[in-house]
Amino acid sequence: MKTILSFLVLLITHLITYSENIIIRPAIKDDFEKLMIVDKKISYEYFKPIFLKYYSELPFGKDPDQYLELDLKQDEIYFNNYIQDPNKNMINLAWDKNNKNIAGMTFFHKEDNILHIDLLLVDKDYRNMKIGRKLLNSAINFYKDIKTCLLYTLRFGNESTHKFYKAMGFKCTGIRPGKESKFIFQGYPEVFLDYKLELS
């Protein structure tokens, strides 16, 4: 019993210390290469198995590597645009000060009084440390006049993500029509769920 208790105390102390080494900050040009490395790592570790298991009848489930590479190329364009013009779009990073790594990232933009979360990713080595919560809050608090926050996420095989957003106060508003899906998902119905958070 003492051994288990000692281990738990040590683990909690480690997580608190590790979490204190993570800061949330805007991305800069020098982050671009690391952004792409983390994006690719998460795409293949997290999304590829989901595509294979839950979307096997669709093209990106039959050949996930091809479609993930197309999506990563699109992300590369987006990342550059976001970093070059922070007045329109923003990228916030969870930055590990000790290891000089990107632990997570969120991309977001504003249209009128609506905040759109375009992407929120956390490296699996940094999960369960409330980094996703910090990144999401950093986006919500970035603009002062936001009334609503919108995002969408994969419908199937993504239960932990759905649970996270619901815990953050989001409500699922339904299945996203295929015509509103972007990039490699364009035209495929019932792939995403829309979520909404009322802020005022």
C-alpha positions as CSV (number, residue, x, y, z in Angstrom):
1,M,0.0,0.0,0.0
2,K,2.8,2.4,0.9
3,T,4.5,1.6,-2.5
4,I,1.3,2.4,-4.4
5,L,0.8,5.6,-2.4
6,S,4.4,6.7,-2.9
7,F,4.1,6.1,-6.7
8,L,0.9,8.1,-6.9
9,V,2.4,11.0,-5.0
10,L,5.5,10.9,-7.3
11,L,3.3,10.7,-10.4
12,I,1.2,13.7,-9.4
13,T,4.2,15.7,-8.5
14,H,5.8,14.9,-11.9
15,L,2.6,15.9,-13.8
16,I,2.3,19.2,-11.9
17,T,6.0,20.0,-12.5
18,Y,5.6,19.0,-16.2
19,S,2.5,21.0,-16.6
20,E,4.2,24.1,-15.2
21,N,6.8,23.8,-18.0
22,I,4.0,24.3,-20.6
23,I,3.2,27.8,-21.7
24,I,0.6,29.0,-24.2
25,R,1.9,31.5,-26.7
26,P,1.2,32.6,-30.3
27,A,3.1,30.8,-33.0
28,I,5.9,32.6,-34.8
29,K,7.7,31.9,-38.1
30,D,10.4,29.9,-36.4
31,D,7.8,27.4,-35.2
32,F,6.8,26.4,-38.7
33,E,9.0,23.3,-39.1
34,K,8.0,22.0,-35.6
35,L,4.4,22.7,-36.3
36,M,4.5,20.5,-39.4
37,I,6.3,17.7,-37.5
38,V,3.7,17.6,-34.7
39,D,0.8,17.9,-37.2
40,K,2.1,14.9,-39.2
41,K,2.8,12.9,-36.0
42,I,-0.7,13.4,-34.7
43,S,-2.3,12.9,-38.1
44,Y,-0.8,9.4,-38.5
45,E,-1.0,8.3,-34.8
46,Y,-4.5,9.5,-34.1
47,F,-6.5,10.0,-37.3
48,K,-5.1,7.2,-39.5
49,P,-6.4,4.4,-37.3
50,I,-9.8,6.2,-37.1
51,F,-10.0,6.5,-40.9
52,L,-9.1,2.8,-41.3
53,K,-11.6,1.5,-38.7
54,Y,-14.6,3.8,-39.0
55,Y,-14.5,5.2,-42.5
56,S,-13.2,2.2,-44.5
57,E,-15.9,2.5,-47.1
58,L,-14.8,6.1,-48.0
59,P,-11.7,7.0,-50.1
60,F,-9.8,8.4,-47.1
61,G,-10.5,5.2,-45.2
62,K,-9.3,3.0,-48.1
63,D,-6.1,5.0,-48.7
64,P,-5.5,7.1,-45.5
65,D,-1.8,7.8,-46.3
66,Q,-2.7,9.5,-49.6
67,Y,-5.4,11.6,-48.1
68,L,-3.5,12.5,-44.9
69,E,-0.6,13.8,-47.1
70,L,-3.1,15.9,-49.1
71,D,-4.5,17.3,-45.8
72,L,-1.0,18.0,-44.5
73,K,-0.1,19.9,-47.6
74,Q,-3.3,22.0,-47.1
75,D,-2.3,22.5,-43.4
76,E,1.1,23.7,-44.6
77,I,-0.6,26.5,-46.6
78,Y,-2.8,27.3,-43.7
79,F,0.0,27.4,-41.2
80,N,1.9,29.8,-43.3
81,N,-1.1,32.1,-43.9
82,Y,-2.0,32.0,-40.2
83,I,1.6,32.9,-39.1
84,Q,2.0,35.6,-41.8
85,D,-1.3,37.4,-41.1
86,P,-2.2,37.1,-37.4
87,N,-4.9,39.9,-37.8
88,K,-7.1,37.4,-39.6
89,N,-6.2,34.1,-38.1
90,M,-4.3,32.8,-35.0
91,I,-2.2,29.8,-34.0
92,N,-1.6,29.4,-30.3
93,L,0.9,26.8,-29.2
94,A,1.4,24.8,-26.0
95,W,5.1,25.2,-25.7
96,D,7.3,22.9,-23.5
97,K,9.9,25.3,-22.2
98,N,12.2,22.6,-21.0
99,N,12.3,20.3,-24.0
100,K,11.6,23.0,-26.6
101,N,8.8,21.0,-28.1
102,I,5.3,21.8,-29.3
103,A,2.9,19.9,-27.0
104,G,-0.2,21.1,-28.7
105,M,-1.8,23.7,-30.9
106,T,-5.0,25.4,-31.8
107,F,-5.9,27.4,-35.0
108,F,-8.8,29.7,-34.8
109,H,-10.3,32.7,-36.5
110,K,-13.2,35.2,-36.0
111,E,-16.1,36.0,-38.2
112,D,-18.2,38.9,-36.8
113,N,-18.9,37.8,-33.2
114,I,-18.3,34.1,-33.9
115,L,-15.1,32.3,-33.0
116,H,-14.3,29.3,-35.2
117,I,-11.9,26.7,-33.8
118,D,-10.4,25.3,-37.0
119,L,-8.1,22.8,-35.3
120,L,-7.1,21.7,-31.8
121,L,-4.4,19.0,-31.4
122,V,-2.4,17.8,-28.4
123,D,0.6,15.4,-28.8
124,K,-0.2,12.1,-27.1
125,D,3.0,12.5,-25.0
126,Y,1.3,15.5,-23.4
127,R,-2.3,14.4,-23.0
128,N,-4.2,14.3,-19.7
129,M,-2.4,17.5,-18.5
130,K,-5.3,19.9,-19.3
131,I,-3.4,21.3,-22.3
132,G,-6.4,21.0,-24.6
133,R,-8.4,23.0,-22.1
134,K,-5.7,25.7,-21.9
135,L,-5.5,25.9,-25.6
136,L,-9.2,26.2,-26.1
137,N,-9.5,28.8,-23.4
138,S,-6.6,30.8,-25.0
139,A,-8.6,31.0,-28.2
140,I,-11.9,31.9,-26.5
141,N,-10.2,34.6,-24.4
142,F,-8.2,36.0,-27.3
143,Y,-11.1,38.1,-28.7
144,K,-13.2,40.4,-26.4
145,D,-16.5,40.5,-28.3
146,I,-17.1,36.8,-29.0
147,K,-20.6,35.6,-28.4
148,T,-20.5,32.1,-29.9
149,C,-17.8,29.5,-30.5
150,L,-18.2,26.9,-33.3
151,L,-16.2,23.8,-34.2
152,Y,-16.6,20.4,-35.8
153,T,-15.1,17.1,-35.1
154,L,-15.0,13.6,-36.6
155,R,-18.3,11.8,-35.8
156,F,-17.1,8.2,-35.4
157,G,-14.2,6.8,-33.4
158,N,-13.6,10.1,-31.7
159,E,-15.4,9.7,-28.3
160,S,-12.7,11.2,-26.2
161,T,-12.9,14.4,-28.3
162,H,-16.7,14.6,-28.0
163,K,-16.4,14.1,-24.2
164,F,-13.8,16.8,-24.0
165,Y,-15.9,19.4,-25.8
166,K,-19.1,18.5,-23.8
167,A,-17.1,18.9,-20.6
168,M,-16.1,22.4,-21.8
169,G,-19.7,23.3,-22.2
170,F,-20.2,22.7,-25.9
171,K,-23.5,21.3,-27.3
172,C,-23.6,19.0,-30.3
173,T,-25.9,20.7,-32.9
174,G,-26.0,17.9,-35.4
175,I,-24.3,16.2,-38.3
176,R,-22.4,18.5,-40.6
177,P,-23.6,18.4,-44.3
178,G,-21.1,17.0,-46.7
179,K,-21.1,20.3,-48.7
180,E,-19.7,22.2,-45.7
181,S,-16.8,19.8,-45.1
182,K,-13.4,20.9,-46.3
183,F,-10.4,19.5,-48.2
184,I,-10.2,15.7,-48.3
185,F,-13.7,15.4,-46.7
186,Q,-15.5,17.6,-49.3
187,G,-18.8,16.2,-50.3
188,Y,-18.9,13.2,-47.9
189,P,-22.0,13.4,-45.7
190,E,-22.2,12.4,-42.0
191,V,-18.4,12.5,-41.4
192,F,-18.5,15.4,-38.8
193,L,-20.5,16.6,-35.9
194,D,-21.0,20.3,-35.3
195,Y,-20.5,21.8,-31.8
196,K,-21.5,25.1,-30.4
197,L,-20.7,27.1,-27.2
198,E,-22.7,30.1,-26.3
199,L,-20.5,32.7,-24.5
200,S,-23.1,35.4,-23.8
